[in-house]
Amino acid sequence: MTGQPRGRDRQGTPVFVDKGNRATALETVDVQQSESWLQTIIHDHPEVLPIREIDPGFSELVSVAREVRVPFEDGRSGYIDNFLVSGRGQIVLVEVKLWRNPDARRQVVAQALDYAAGLFNLSYSDLDAAVRTANKTDVPIYDMVARATEDVLDEASFVDAVSRNLWQGRVMILVAGDGIREHAESIADLLQGHAGHRFAFAMVEMKPFVLPGAGHVVVPRILLKTKLVERGVVRLEHAGEHVRLAVDPPATDATAQPSGGRTISEDAFFEAIEAERPGMAKHLEDFLKEVAKLGVYPEMLRTLNLKVPVQDSRDLNLGYIKTNLIVEFGPSTWFRRQDVGARYCKAVAEIIGGTVQATRDYQDVKEYGVRQADGTSMPRLWQLLPEHADAWLDAIAEYIKAVDLPDT
């Protein structure tokens, strides 16, 4: 888990320049009288939340309800300000706070964590009932999500995904406000008290400004974010003037997070491939550590992409891995790298005893891909790892060496 406190940052005043080249300094919106204003903005426009900057693997969020009641173990209850879900069952809860009282800052963070803990005790049916009560309607969660986004699982898979995230405590907790200032030491203390679930936490400043004649501009700024907080010891690490939050998790199973921590999306991905083929999560983790020595890094979107930075070019994609263990190598031939990519695909095909095929012809440019020996089936990760990890690393090294040269 890493944290990025930025409490001492100072943000300048945005300036609007119209088509006539006239500049106007934007005035802030006076929201001091009501937290409901920010709650409404977030509910009506969930895209104002910088979720992709916090975890790029999250899909489109749908606002499900406001003021969702969750019970606490001591018999009390609380209300989640904003509750959002993606079509793939990823959960985000938001606690909105206007920072009039500096003494209340720790309290609101603790409050958000307590609401999350209460949420973790709910079953899917309990959550669905709580959402219907909050919305004063009989429309179930899945129907609301399916109507709002095309990127949605089938209902049974959606229910399973949400249930699994509730049971594991795998949610994104956001504290959003108009002027957040908090010390990392305080946050570390609070997270330590809740380091028994697999949640990610972020503090986001939401600065609203009046856009002359055209409504409002909301500028989100991530002040602090963590990767997964699991069972472990939350601590502060000091490096000169920089401070970050870190966690020492126990590595007791095949899906235990690496020392750098994981995002929620990464955690779900490794859990899925481990369920698909026991032991594969560890094999892939080991491979990623080795390929990192070549400068390759994993990018977690809907799939795990193997990316390599190239000088004077966009980062190239060596291929992507799906949760069902299919590996697609076609992206290695994108961006005028057809010849280099084709040689890389040939090397991989030789490793698995497969073939290389031109998978499509777009604007007179061919894209190549790897297929199994039958000529149609996509390669699977288990055909490469762990037995052929070294050969795959050699193929990647040759690709990286070649991309700096003109294609021939």
C-alpha positions in Angstrom: 0.0 0.0 0.0 1.3 3.4 -0.9 0.1 6.8 0.0 0.6 10.2 -1.4 -0.2 13.0 1.0 -0.3 16.4 -0.6 -1.7 18.5 2.2 0.8 21.3 1.7 0.0 21.8 -2.0 -1.5 25.1 -3.0 -3.8 25.3 -6.0 -4.0 28.5 -8.1 -7.3 30.1 -9.2 -8.5 28.7 -12.6 -8.8 31.2 -15.4 -11.4 30.9 -18.1 -10.4 32.2 -21.6 -13.3 32.7 -23.9 -13.4 32.6 -27.7 -12.7 36.3 -27.8 -9.5 35.8 -25.8 -10.9 37.5 -22.7 -9.7 36.0 -19.4 -11.9 35.7 -16.3 -10.7 34.3 -13.0 -13.3 31.8 -11.9 -15.0 32.3 -8.5 -15.5 29.3 -6.2 -18.9 28.1 -5.5 -20.1 28.8 -2.0 -21.1 25.4 -0.7 -20.5 26.0 2.9 -24.1 25.9 3.8 -24.8 22.3 2.5 -22.9 19.1 1.9 -25.9 18.0 -0.1 -24.7 20.2 -3.0 -21.6 18.1 -3.4 -23.5 14.8 -2.8 -25.9 15.8 -5.6 -23.1 16.6 -8.0 -21.4 13.3 -7.4 -24.7 11.4 -7.6 -25.8 13.1 -10.9 -22.3 13.1 -12.4 -20.1 10.3 -11.1 -17.5 11.1 -13.7 -16.3 14.0 -11.5 -14.7 11.3 -9.3 -11.1 10.6 -10.5 -11.5 6.9 -10.2 -9.4 6.0 -13.2 -6.5 8.0 -11.8 -6.8 6.1 -8.5 -7.3 2.6 -10.1 -7.2 2.4 -13.9 -8.9 -1.0 -13.8 -12.2 0.4 -12.7 -15.0 0.4 -15.4 -17.7 3.1 -15.7 -19.4 3.9 -12.4 -23.1 4.1 -11.9 -24.6 6.1 -9.1 -26.9 3.7 -7.3 -28.2 5.6 -4.3 -27.6 8.3 -1.7 -27.9 7.9 2.1 -27.7 4.1 2.2 -28.2 2.8 5.7 -25.7 0.3 7.0 -25.9 -1.4 10.4 -23.0 -1.5 12.9 -22.1 -4.4 15.1 -23.0 -2.4 18.3 -26.6 -1.9 17.1 -26.1 1.6 15.8 -26.3 2.5 12.1 -25.0 5.0 9.7 -25.7 6.4 6.2 -23.3 6.2 3.2 -23.5 9.6 1.4 -22.9 8.2 -2.1 -22.9 4.6 -3.2 -21.7 3.7 -6.6 -21.2 0.4 -8.5 -19.6 -0.5 -11.8 -21.1 -3.0 -14.3 -18.4 -5.5 -13.2 -19.4 -5.3 -9.5 -16.7 -2.9 -8.3 -17.9 -0.9 -5.3 -17.2 2.7 -4.4 -18.6 4.5 -1.3 -18.1 8.2 -0.8 -18.3 10.3 2.4 -18.7 14.0 1.6 -17.4 16.5 4.1 -17.1 20.3 4.1 -14.2 21.1 6.3 -15.5 23.9 8.5 -14.2 22.3 11.7 -10.6 21.1 11.5 -11.2 19.0 14.6 -13.7 16.9 12.7 -11.3 15.7 10.0 -10.1 12.6 11.8 -13.7 11.9 12.8 -15.0 11.9 9.2 -12.3 9.6 8.0 -13.0 7.2 10.9 -16.7 7.5 10.0 -16.1 6.5 6.4 -14.1 3.5 7.5 -16.9 2.5 10.0 -19.5 2.8 7.2 -17.3 0.5 5.0 -17.0 -2.0 7.9 -20.8 -2.0 8.2 -21.1 -2.5 4.5 -18.9 -5.6 4.6 -21.4 -7.3 7.0 -24.2 -7.1 4.4 -25.1 -9.9 2.0 -26.1 -8.9 -1.6 -29.8 -9.2 -0.8 -29.3 -7.0 2.3 -27.5 -4.4 0.2 -30.2 -4.6 -2.5 -32.9 -4.0 0.1 -31.0 -1.1 1.6 -30.6 0.5 -1.8 -34.3 0.1 -2.5 -35.2 1.7 0.8 -32.8 4.6 0.2 -34.3 5.2 -3.3 -37.9 4.6 -2.1 -38.4 2.3 -5.1 -38.5 -1.4 -5.9 -35.9 -1.2 -8.7 -33.1 -3.6 -7.9 -29.4 -2.7 -8.1 -28.7 -4.7 -11.2 -31.5 -3.2 -13.2 -30.2 0.3 -12.4 -26.7 -0.5 -13.4 -27.7 -2.4 -16.6 -29.8 0.6 -17.7 -27.0 3.0 -17.2 -24.0 1.3 -18.8 -23.4 -1.2 -21.6 -20.3 -2.5 -19.8 -22.1 -4.8 -17.5 -21.9 -8.5 -16.6 -24.9 -10.8 -16.8 -27.0 -10.7 -13.7 -25.8 -13.8 -12.0 -22.1 -12.9 -12.6 -22.8 -9.3 -11.3 -24.4 -10.6 -8.1 -21.5 -13.0 -7.6 -18.9 -10.2 -8.1 -20.7 -7.8 -5.7 -21.2 -10.5 -3.1 -17.5 -11.5 -3.4 -16.3 -7.9 -3.0 -18.6 -7.4 0.1 -17.4 -10.6 1.7 -13.8 -9.7 1.1 -14.2 -6.1 2.0 -12.8 -5.1 -1.4 -14.2 -1.6 -2.0 -12.9 1.9 -2.8 -13.5 4.3 0.0 -13.4 8.0 -0.9 -13.5 11.0 1.4 -14.5 14.0 -0.7 -14.6 17.6 0.4 -14.1 21.2 -0.6 -10.9 21.8 1.2 -9.3 18.7 2.7 -6.2 19.0 4.8 -5.0 16.1 6.8 -1.6 14.8 8.0 -0.4 11.4 6.9 0.3 10.4 10.5 -3.4 10.7 11.4 -4.5 8.7 8.4 -2.0 5.9 9.2 -3.4 5.6 12.7 -7.0 5.3 11.4 -6.1 2.8 8.7 -4.3 0.6 11.2 -7.5 0.2 13.1 -9.2 -1.1 10.0 -6.4 -3.1 8.4 -8.5 -6.3 8.3 -10.2 -5.9 4.9 -9.0 -5.5 1.4 -10.1 -1.9 0.7 -8.5 1.0 -1.0 -8.7 4.5 0.4 -8.4 8.0 -1.1 -9.0 11.6 -0.1 -10.2 13.8 -2.9 -10.6 17.6 -2.8 -13.5 18.8 -4.9 -13.2 22.4 -5.8 -16.3 23.8 -7.6 -16.0 27.0 -9.6 -18.6 29.1 -11.4 -18.2 29.1 -15.2 -19.6 32.4 -16.5 -22.9 31.9 -18.2 -22.4 28.1 -18.4 -22.8 26.4 -15.0 -20.0 25.0 -13.0 -16.6 23.5 -13.3 -15.6 20.9 -10.6 -11.9 20.3 -10.3 -11.0 17.0 -8.4 -7.6 16.6 -6.9 -6.3 13.4 -5.3 -4.6 14.4 -2.0 -3.9 10.9 -0.8 -4.5 7.4 -2.1 -3.6 3.9 -1.0 -3.4 0.6 -2.7 -5.0 -2.3 -0.9 -5.0 -2.2 2.9 -4.9 -5.9 4.0 -4.2 -7.5 7.3 -0.9 -6.2 8.3 1.0 -3.3 9.9 0.3 0.2 8.6 3.4 2.4 8.9 4.9 5.6 7.7 8.0 5.7 5.6 10.1 8.9 5.5 12.5 9.7 2.6 13.8 13.2 3.0 10.8 15.5 2.8 8.5 12.9 1.4 6.2 10.8 3.5 4.2 7.8 2.3 1.8 5.3 3.9 2.9 1.7 3.6 1.6 -1.6 4.9 3.5 -4.8 5.7 1.1 -7.7 4.7 1.6 -11.3 5.6 2.3 -13.3 2.4 0.5 -16.5 3.4 -1.1 -17.7 0.1 -0.8 -17.7 -3.6 -2.7 -14.5 -4.1 -0.9 -12.5 -1.3 -0.1 -9.0 -2.6 3.5 -8.2 -3.6 5.6 -5.7 -1.6 4.5 -2.8 -3.7 0.8 -3.5 -3.0 -2.1 -4.0 -5.4 -5.0 -1.9 -6.6 -8.5 -3.4 -6.2 -8.5 -4.3 -9.9 -5.2 -6.1 -9.7 -6.3 -8.0 -6.6 -9.5 -9.2 -8.4 -7.5 -10.2 -11.5 -5.0 -12.3 -9.6 -7.8 -13.9 -7.6 -9.6 -14.8 -10.8 -6.6 -16.4 -12.5 -5.8 -18.4 -9.4 -9.4 -19.7 -9.4 -9.0 -20.6 -13.1 -5.8 -22.5 -12.5 -4.4 -22.9 -9.0 -0.8 -21.7 -8.7 -0.9 -19.5 -11.7 -1.1 -16.3 -9.7 2.3 -17.0 -8.1 3.8 -18.0 -11.5 2.6 -14.8 -13.1 3.9 -12.7 -10.1 7.3 -14.3 -10.5 7.3 -13.7 -14.2 6.4 -10.0 -13.7 9.3 -9.5 -11.3 11.7 -10.9 -13.9 10.3 -9.0 -16.9 10.4 -5.8 -14.9 14.2 -6.1 -15.2 13.8 -5.6 -18.9 11.8 -2.4 -18.3 8.4 -4.0 -18.9 5.5 -3.0 -16.5 2.0 -4.3 -16.0 -0.9 -2.0 -16.8 -4.2 -3.2 -15.3 -7.2 -2.2 -17.3 -9.9 -4.8 -18.1 -7.0 -7.1 -18.8 -3.4 -7.2 -17.7 -1.3 -5.5 -20.4 2.4 -5.9 -20.7 3.8 -2.5 -21.6 7.3 -1.3 -22.5 8.3 2.4 -22.7 10.1 3.3 -26.0 12.1 6.5 -26.5 10.3 9.0 -28.7 7.2 6.8 -29.0 4.1 5.8 -27.1 4.5 2.8 -24.7 4.2 -0.4 -26.7 2.0 -3.3 -25.8 3.6 -6.8 -25.7 0.2 -8.4 -25.3 -2.5 -8.8 -22.7 -3.7 -11.5 -20.4 -7.3 -12.2 -19.6 -8.7 -13.7 -16.4 -9.6 -16.9 -18.4 -5.8 -17.2 -19.1 -6.1 -16.3 -22.8 -3.0 -14.4 -24.0 -3.4 -12.0 -27.0 -0.1 -11.1 -28.6 -1.5 -9.0 -31.5 -0.9 -5.6 -29.9 2.8 -6.2 -30.3 2.4 -5.5 -34.0 0.6 -2.2 -33.5 2.0 1.3 -34.2 4.1 0.5 -37.2 5.8 -2.4 -35.5 4.4 -5.1 -37.7 7.7 -6.8 -38.7 9.2 -6.7 -35.2 5.9 -7.8 -33.7 5.6 -10.6 -36.2 9.0 -11.9 -35.2 8.0 -11.7 -31.6 4.8 -13.6 -32.3 6.8 -16.3 -34.2 9.1 -16.7 -31.2 6.1 -17.2 -28.9 4.4 -19.6 -31.4 7.6 -21.7 -31.5 7.5 -21.9 -27.7 4.0 -23.3 -27.5 4.1 -25.3 -30.8 1.6 -23.0 -32.4 1.4 -20.8 -35.5 1.4 -17.1 -36.4 -1.5 -15.7 -38.4 -2.5 -12.4 -39.9 -5.5 -11.7 -37.8 -6.8 -8.6 -39.6 -5.9 -6.2 -42.4 -6.7 -2.6 -41.4 -5.9 0.2 -43.9 -3.3 -2.0 -45.7 -1.6 -2.8 -42.4 -1.6 -6.4 -41.1 -1.9 -7.3 -37.5 -0.4 -10.7 -36.5 -1.3 -13.0 -33.7 -0.4 -16.3 -32.1 -2.6 -19.3 -32.3 -2.3 -22.8 -30.9 -1.4 -25.8 -33.1 -5.0 -26.2 -34.3 -4.7 -22.7 -36.0 -7.7 -21.2 -34.3 -7.5 -21.4 -30.5 -5.9 -18.6 -28.6 -2.8 -19.4 -26.6 -3.2 -19.9 -22.8 -0.9 -18.6 -20.1 -0.3 -22.1 -18.7 1.4 -23.0 -22.0 4.1 -20.4 -21.2 4.3 -20.3 -17.4 6.1 -21.6 -15.5 7.8 -24.1 -17.8 8.8 -21.7 -20.6 9.2 -18.4 -18.6 12.9 -18.1 -19.6 12.1 -18.6 -23.3 9.3 -16.0 -23.2 11.7 -13.5 -21.4 14.2 -14.1 -24.2 11.6 -13.3 -26.9 10.6 -10.1 -25.1 14.2 -9.1 -24.8 14.7 -9.5 -28.5 11.5 -7.5 -29.2 12.7 -4.6 -27.0 16.1 -4.7 -28.6 14.5 -4.5 -32.1 11.9 -1.8 -31.5 14.6 0.9 -31.4 15.6 0.0 -35.0 13.7 0.8 -38.2 11.4 -2.0 -39.3 12.8 -3.8 -42.3 
